[in-house]
Amino acid sequence: MPEMPKEMEEKIMEFQQAQEQLQMVMSQKLQINMQAEEISLSLEALKAATGKVFRSTGAIILESDKASIEKELGEKKETTGVRLQVLGKQEDKLRKRLLELKADIESASKGMPQEKGR
């Protein structure tokens, strides 16, 4: 079997690294989406709450005022939204790079001599 050109080996390695990065970004995005959903549900529950409200802090639960919890959850929701946007841009960029690398690899492999049948 003919040896693969060094440039093609590097492209394949870069492609594999980009795939791993994309998987990590998608995993992070899933986690952040779940956090955002949890925050939204908490905000809905807080709006419907009457009387005392409590906040979990580590292993203890403390009584707190509704306005400060609402503010904190709103800030967390905004932060998760920004993180989702950043992760979305990273995902798009990685997908685009993967397509470019795939095209480069396919193009280079067409120019390589093929192994003859045995």
Backbone bond lengths (Angstrom), bond angles and torsions (degrees), N, CA, C in turn:
res aa  C-N    CA-C-N  psi(-1)  N-CA   C-N-CA  omega(-1)  CA-C   N-CA-C  phi
1 M - - - 1.470 - - 1.523 108.70 -
2 P 1.331 118.01 132.90 1.457 120.37 -179.32 1.530 110.83 -66.47
3 E 1.335 113.65 149.91 1.466 118.46 179.41 1.517 110.37 -73.14
4 M 1.317 114.29 146.66 1.456 120.90 179.41 1.538 108.40 -82.04
5 P 1.312 118.00 134.62 1.464 119.90 177.72 1.528 110.85 -60.01
6 K 1.334 115.03 145.62 1.470 121.64 -178.19 1.531 111.28 -55.92
7 E 1.331 116.41 -40.20 1.472 120.24 -179.14 1.526 111.42 -61.14
8 M 1.334 115.73 -39.35 1.462 119.69 179.86 1.530 110.51 -69.49
9 E 1.331 116.95 -39.18 1.472 120.38 176.57 1.521 110.26 -59.56
10 E 1.341 116.27 -42.12 1.458 120.93 179.61 1.530 111.07 -64.74
11 K 1.325 116.51 -40.31 1.470 120.58 178.35 1.530 110.49 -63.37
12 I 1.323 115.91 -41.34 1.469 120.02 179.62 1.526 110.18 -65.30
13 M 1.337 117.04 -41.65 1.468 120.29 178.01 1.530 110.51 -64.01
14 E 1.318 116.39 -42.30 1.470 120.51 178.50 1.528 110.33 -63.45
15 F 1.327 116.39 -39.65 1.466 121.52 177.80 1.528 110.34 -60.88
16 Q 1.326 116.78 -45.40 1.465 121.13 179.95 1.526 111.12 -64.61
17 Q 1.329 116.96 -40.48 1.466 120.41 177.95 1.527 110.84 -64.90
18 A 1.315 116.42 -41.03 1.465 120.35 178.82 1.532 110.57 -64.61
19 Q 1.343 116.91 -37.10 1.469 120.56 176.98 1.526 110.24 -62.53
20 E 1.336 116.66 -43.93 1.464 120.79 179.09 1.525 111.09 -63.45
21 Q 1.331 116.27 -42.26 1.459 120.20 178.33 1.525 110.71 -62.76
22 L 1.322 116.27 -41.10 1.461 120.11 179.64 1.526 110.24 -63.01
23 Q 1.321 117.44 -41.79 1.465 120.69 178.14 1.530 110.73 -61.74
24 M 1.338 116.89 -40.94 1.466 120.37 178.90 1.519 110.92 -64.97
25 V 1.331 116.78 -43.67 1.464 121.13 -179.99 1.521 110.22 -63.05
26 M 1.333 116.30 -43.18 1.466 120.14 -179.62 1.529 110.63 -65.31
27 S 1.317 117.26 -36.93 1.463 121.35 177.71 1.532 110.32 -65.86
28 Q 1.321 116.34 -45.12 1.466 120.44 177.69 1.523 110.53 -61.94
29 K 1.311 115.74 -41.52 1.465 120.76 -179.53 1.528 110.61 -62.19
30 L 1.318 116.46 -40.97 1.465 121.13 177.68 1.526 110.56 -62.38
31 Q 1.333 116.65 -44.72 1.462 120.43 178.91 1.527 111.72 -62.24
32 I 1.323 116.37 -43.78 1.466 120.61 179.94 1.528 110.31 -66.29
33 N 1.320 117.09 -38.88 1.475 120.41 176.16 1.525 110.96 -59.61
34 M 1.330 115.72 -41.80 1.470 119.64 179.04 1.521 110.35 -65.58
35 Q 1.327 117.71 -39.89 1.465 121.14 177.18 1.527 110.58 -63.56
36 A 1.333 116.19 -42.51 1.465 120.67 -179.71 1.524 110.64 -62.71
37 E 1.331 116.17 -40.85 1.464 120.46 178.52 1.529 110.52 -64.52
38 E 1.323 115.93 -42.40 1.469 120.70 178.67 1.529 110.83 -62.41
39 I 1.322 116.43 -41.17 1.468 120.69 178.70 1.531 110.13 -64.49
40 S 1.318 117.18 -43.10 1.470 120.88 179.11 1.525 111.10 -61.29
41 L 1.339 115.69 -43.69 1.466 119.42 177.82 1.529 111.39 -63.61
42 S 1.322 116.73 -39.05 1.468 120.86 178.14 1.519 110.90 -64.49
43 L 1.329 116.64 -41.57 1.469 119.93 178.39 1.523 111.55 -63.55
44 E 1.336 116.04 -40.78 1.468 119.63 177.31 1.528 110.92 -62.72
45 A 1.305 116.36 -44.62 1.466 120.84 179.76 1.523 110.47 -64.26
46 L 1.325 116.42 -37.96 1.462 120.87 -179.84 1.528 110.87 -66.14
47 K 1.322 116.94 -40.31 1.467 120.42 179.45 1.529 111.34 -64.51
48 A 1.326 116.02 -33.55 1.464 120.20 -179.34 1.528 112.23 -83.26
49 A 1.331 116.36 -12.75 1.470 120.16 -175.66 1.526 111.47 -71.23
50 T 1.317 114.56 140.36 1.466 121.13 172.93 1.518 107.01 -123.90
51 G 1.296 116.58 148.11 1.464 119.16 -179.64 1.522 111.49 84.78
52 K 1.322 115.22 -151.48 1.459 121.23 -176.33 1.519 111.43 -71.60
53 V 1.345 114.59 146.89 1.465 120.98 173.72 1.522 108.03 -126.03
54 F 1.317 115.17 154.04 1.459 120.68 -176.45 1.519 109.96 -130.44
55 R 1.324 114.17 153.80 1.459 122.05 -179.46 1.523 107.69 -124.44
56 S 1.320 115.42 135.61 1.457 120.79 176.86 1.523 108.49 -86.03
57 T 1.312 115.78 124.67 1.464 121.36 177.92 1.519 107.40 -126.71
58 G 1.316 115.23 100.34 1.460 118.89 -176.82 1.515 109.83 65.46
59 A 1.331 115.85 -125.26 1.464 120.97 -177.52 1.525 112.78 -92.75
60 I 1.352 117.38 3.31 1.464 119.31 -178.93 1.530 110.72 -122.10
61 I 1.322 114.48 160.59 1.462 121.29 178.23 1.520 107.32 -117.76
62 L 1.338 115.31 128.46 1.460 120.86 -177.89 1.525 110.26 -117.67
63 E 1.319 115.01 145.29 1.456 119.08 173.71 1.524 107.75 -71.69
64 S 1.321 116.45 142.05 1.457 120.32 -178.23 1.524 108.86 -147.09
65 D 1.325 115.39 164.45 1.466 117.32 177.78 1.528 109.24 -87.76
66 K 1.303 113.47 147.37 1.464 122.18 -174.11 1.531 112.01 -58.70
67 A 1.313 117.29 -39.83 1.470 121.84 -176.52 1.532 111.65 -64.10
68 S 1.332 117.95 -41.88 1.466 119.24 -178.26 1.527 111.47 -70.40
69 I 1.326 116.22 -35.37 1.469 119.34 177.14 1.525 109.42 -67.94
70 E 1.327 116.25 -42.17 1.459 120.81 178.61 1.529 110.69 -60.25
71 K 1.322 116.41 -43.11 1.463 121.21 179.25 1.529 110.22 -63.30
72 E 1.312 116.96 -46.18 1.463 121.87 -179.38 1.536 111.14 -61.46
73 L 1.321 115.84 -45.51 1.473 119.82 179.28 1.524 111.06 -65.56
74 G 1.330 116.81 -37.75 1.465 120.57 177.83 1.522 111.30 -62.55
75 E 1.331 116.22 -41.40 1.468 120.56 178.16 1.528 110.82 -66.04
76 K 1.334 116.23 -41.38 1.470 119.75 178.23 1.524 110.40 -63.61
77 K 1.332 116.40 -39.56 1.467 120.66 179.66 1.522 110.01 -63.67
78 E 1.311 116.70 -42.16 1.464 121.27 178.79 1.537 110.43 -64.04
79 T 1.320 116.79 -43.82 1.461 121.42 179.40 1.524 111.38 -62.64
80 T 1.329 116.82 -43.40 1.468 119.10 179.08 1.534 110.42 -66.31
81 G 1.325 116.92 -34.54 1.465 120.07 177.07 1.517 111.74 -62.69
82 V 1.327 116.34 -42.44 1.462 120.82 178.29 1.529 110.04 -65.40
83 R 1.329 116.50 -43.86 1.471 120.10 179.21 1.526 110.97 -61.99
84 L 1.321 116.86 -38.77 1.469 120.26 177.86 1.524 111.26 -63.84
85 Q 1.334 116.62 -39.61 1.459 120.35 177.80 1.529 110.73 -63.13
86 V 1.332 116.67 -45.11 1.465 121.21 -179.90 1.528 109.93 -62.89
87 L 1.325 116.79 -45.76 1.462 120.50 179.39 1.532 110.92 -64.29
88 G 1.316 117.16 -36.98 1.460 120.97 177.71 1.521 111.28 -62.83
89 K 1.335 116.49 -41.66 1.462 120.55 177.95 1.525 110.75 -65.91
90 Q 1.347 116.12 -41.28 1.464 119.50 177.53 1.527 110.41 -62.40
91 E 1.314 116.00 -42.62 1.465 120.70 179.60 1.528 110.48 -60.92
92 D 1.319 117.24 -46.67 1.467 121.21 179.57 1.528 111.05 -60.68
93 K 1.325 115.79 -44.07 1.461 121.11 -179.30 1.533 110.54 -63.18
94 L 1.325 116.72 -43.41 1.467 120.71 179.43 1.528 111.48 -66.32
95 R 1.316 116.91 -41.16 1.473 119.93 178.42 1.536 110.45 -61.97
96 K 1.325 115.92 -42.22 1.458 120.41 178.87 1.527 109.90 -62.81
97 R 1.330 116.86 -44.61 1.468 121.20 -179.92 1.530 110.54 -63.60
98 L 1.320 116.80 -39.93 1.465 119.94 178.14 1.525 111.51 -61.77
99 L 1.310 116.62 -41.67 1.470 120.26 177.96 1.533 111.13 -63.22
100 E 1.335 115.73 -41.12 1.468 119.62 178.64 1.526 110.57 -63.76
101 L 1.335 115.85 -46.52 1.461 120.26 -179.45 1.530 111.29 -63.64
102 K 1.326 115.65 -40.67 1.468 119.92 179.20 1.531 109.96 -60.69
103 A 1.314 115.92 -44.41 1.472 120.19 179.28 1.529 110.41 -63.34
104 D 1.338 116.77 -41.94 1.469 120.59 178.59 1.525 111.15 -61.98
105 I 1.324 115.97 -44.61 1.467 121.19 -178.30 1.525 110.12 -65.59
106 E 1.327 116.43 -45.12 1.474 119.84 179.21 1.523 110.99 -62.79
107 S 1.321 116.33 -41.36 1.460 120.75 179.62 1.528 110.64 -64.10
108 A 1.320 116.31 -44.40 1.461 120.43 -179.80 1.527 111.60 -67.31
109 S 1.325 116.86 -35.69 1.467 119.30 -178.07 1.527 111.64 -71.10
110 K 1.317 117.52 -26.44 1.469 120.53 177.40 1.527 110.90 -68.27
111 G 1.324 116.46 -28.36 1.453 120.86 -179.22 1.526 113.52 -84.81
112 M 1.334 115.93 -9.78 1.471 119.67 -179.38 1.515 110.36 -82.51
113 P 1.349 116.43 142.54 1.463 118.37 175.51 1.524 110.52 -64.62
114 Q 1.307 116.59 136.86 1.465 121.90 -178.73 1.518 110.56 -87.46
115 E 1.321 115.77 148.30 1.465 120.92 177.12 1.524 108.80 -73.03
116 K 1.303 115.60 133.64 1.468 120.78 179.62 1.520 110.69 -74.92
117 G 1.324 117.94 150.49 1.466 123.00 177.76 1.517 110.81 -60.44
118 R 1.331 116.47 150.88 1.464 121.44 -176.24 1.467 112.43 -87.62
